[in-house]
Every structure is written in structure tokens, then in C-alpha cells.
């Protein structure tokens, strides 16, 4: 939307999107925590990984062509969405392991999500939520709330790096973020009462829609520039 409506180039749009994510994640996390929808041990492990990943991704954003990452991310989303559609009733047991192995796995997942956030300006939840349910046993509500907490430090550190590199529009990010944060509480209220099957199917649809958008961005970025 930043590129289509406001004419942002991809890098400035990605950087500004992180500001929106930071503000929205703070508001949404409060809502999910109020309903017991945050697994704090998992959120800390994910947050450590995502903060490191976001810092690295934001540093690379200034220099690295992101078209190949767009292709890979879009293909991964399609695969996860298909998996979620065929297992639409899946919901973690809620019995989340706190072993070192599980925590290191979550930190690695957070690292990947942070890299995507720093490079592409996407919320890591689009990748993390289904994997927390399918691999680590979190319920759908816990996965959503925990992924939001994970994104707070990642989005903040990425925004700090982008601001130093002067590729972020803070005014636009804060304005959109405050509106998004206000609406997020309604989203939390709906998420808490929504049946798992419906929630998973809607999330799969969101993943497919996001994948299509990244396919389009990748195709446009791959086209030669007219001279």
C-alpha cells in the first residue's frame, strides 16, 4: 500500500512498515496478554533471535537486492498455506516445551523472522504463527500473541538502523501505526472467540494473498529499468 498509494520505493516502504509493525505489535501484545495468549518463555527466545535477525536484515537492506528473498519468501508462504489448509483443524496442545533444544529452535525461527522483517518490512507472524502451532505445540491464540511480543524488539532495532540510514519515513509510519494499534484491539477480541478451523483457513488465505503480493513485487523488481 505504501508503494501503490504513496509512491514509496520498496526500500523506504519496507523501512516505514517496520515502524507500523512496532506500534501495532505493542498494542496487540497487550490485548493477547490480557487473554493469556502469550507464552513468555517462547516470546523471549523468539525475541532474541528476531532482534539479531532484524538488525542484520536492516543493515543489509541498504545494500542488498531483495528480489531473490522475495521469491523465496513467497514460495515458502504458499507451501505453509497449503499445509495449513489441509490441516485446518490443527491447534497446538498448549503443552509447550521449555527445553533448551526447543528454545534454541524458537530462537532460530525468530532469527529467520527478524531477517525477513528487516529486509522486507513484513511482520514475522506471517511465518512464525503456523510454525509455532505445527512444530512447537502452541495454540493458535498463543502463537499469535507470542509472535507479536517477538516483533516488538525486532521492529524497534530495525527502525533504529533504518533511521540511521535515512531510509524511513517516521511521520507516515507513526501515523499509520497509531491507527493500526487502535484497530488491533478489535482484532484481538475476534481472534479469541474465532473457531480454530476458521482462524486457520483465514490465516492461510492471508498467507496466499501475501505470497501473491511478493510474487508481483519480485517480478517488478526483476524487470530491467528502461533507460
N, C-alpha and C positions, 0 to 999 in steps of 0.2 A: 504493500500500500504506500509506503514511503517513496518507492521508486515510481509507482504508477501515478500517484496523485500529487506528490510534492516535488517530483523531479530529482530526487536524491540519486547519486550514483550508488553502486552496490556496496562499496566500502563504507561510505557515510551512512547508508541505510542500516547496514549491519551494526555499526558502532552505536548509532542512535537507538536501535532496537534494544540493545543491552540496557540502556537507561530505563526504558519502559519495563523490561523484564525485572530489573532490580526493585522498582517501586511496586509492581504488581505482586511479585513473589513475597515481599514483606507483608502486604495486606492479606494475600491468600493464605500464607502460613499461619497467621493469627487465627483466621477462621477455621482452618483444619485442626490446629492445635486445640482450639476450644471444644471441638467434637472428638478429641482423642485420635486424630488422624495423622499423627506424626510419630514415627519410630526414631527416637533421638539418637540412639547408637548408630543406626544406619545413616541418618542425616549427617552426623559428624563425619563418618567415614567417607560418604559421598562428597561432602563439602570440602574436605581436604583435597581429594582428587580433583574436583571440579575447579577449585581455586587455582591450583597449579596449571591445569589444562587451559583455563581461561586466560591466565597470564601469558602462557606460551602462545596461545592462539591469537590473542590481541597483538602481541609483538610481531607475529608473522603476518597479520592482516595487512600491515603497511607495505609489505614486500612481496607476499606470496600470491600468485594467481590462484583463485579458489575454485576454478571451474571443475577440476578433477574431483575435488572434495564434494562439490555439488552433485556430480554424477553418482559418486559412491554413496552419499547420504540418501539420495532419492531411491536408489536401488535397495538399500538396507530398509528404508521405511516401507517399501512395497512388500518385502519379504516378511517383516514383522506384522504388517497389517493383515496379510493373508493368513499368517499363523493365528492371529487373534480372531479373525472371522471364523475359522474352522474350530476354534476353541473358545467360542464366545462366552460360555458359562464359566470360564476359568476365573477363579478367585483364590488368592493365596490363603493358606490355612491360618495366617496370623501368628504362626509359631516361627518367629524369625530367629535364625541362629546368630549368636554373638561371638562365635569362634573367630580366632584370628584369621583363618582361611576365608571365612565369609566376609569379614571386614576388609581384608585386602582385596577381595573380589569386588566389593562395593566401591572401594577407593579407585580401583582400575576403571570401573564403569563411570564413576564421576569424572575421572581424568578424560575419558573419551567425550563425555557430555560437555565438559568445560572447553575442550578444544573446538567442538562444534559451535558452542556459544561464542567463543572469542573470534572465530574465523567467519561464521555465518550469521551471527546475531540471533540465533534461534534458542528458545528455551529448551534446556536439556531434558525436560519432562517428556517431550515427544518421543525420545529414545529410551529414557530411563524407566518411565512408568510401566510399560509392558514387560520389560526385563526384570524389574523388581517383583512383579507378580509371578512371572513364569519361572524365574531362576531362584529367587530368594524367599518366596513364601509370603510376601506382604499382601494384605488385602488390597483391593482396588483403591479404597479410601486412603489407606496408609501409604500406598505408593504415590498417590497424587500429592498428599500433604508433605511427605518426606522429600519428594523431588523439588517441591517449592522451596523448602528450607535450604536444600543443597544449592539452589541457584542464587541465593542472596549474596554470599561472599564472592561467588564466581562472577556474577554480573557487576558487582561493585569494583572488583580488581580489574576486570576487563574495561570498564568505563574509565577508571583512573588512567590506564595505559593509553586508551584511545584519546582521552582529553590531552594527555601529554603530547600525543602525535597530531593533535589538532584535526581529527577526522570525525568528530562527534558534534551534533547539534543538541546541546544540553537543553535549550529552551523548548524545542519540539519534543524531546524525549520526556522531559518533566511534565509538560502539558498533557501529552497522550498518556503517560504513566499514571498521573493522578486520576484521570477519568477511568482508566482501566482498573485501578485499585478500587475505586468506588463500586464499580460493577462486579468486581471479583467476589464480593460477599454474597451476592445473589447466586453466582456460580457455585460457591461452596454449599449453599443451602440446598441447591438442586442435586449436587453430587452426592450428598449424604443420604438422600432418600431414593435415589435412582436405582432400579434393579441392575444387578451385575451384568446381565446379558445386554441390556440396552446400553449401559455405560461402555462396555467393551466394543459393541458394534459402532457406536458413535465415535469412540476414540479411533477405531480402525478407519472409519470414514475420514476423520480429520487427518490421519497419517497419510492416507492416499491422496487427499487434496494437497497436503503439504508437499508430498512427493512430486505431484504434477507441477506445482509451482517451481520446485527446484529443477525439474527437467527443463521447464521453459527458460529459467534463468541460465542454466548451463548451456542450452542451445544458443541463446542470445549472446552469451559471453564467448562462445566458440566461433561466432561469425567474424570474419575479417572486417576490420574497420575500413570504411570507404575513405579513400584519400581524395 
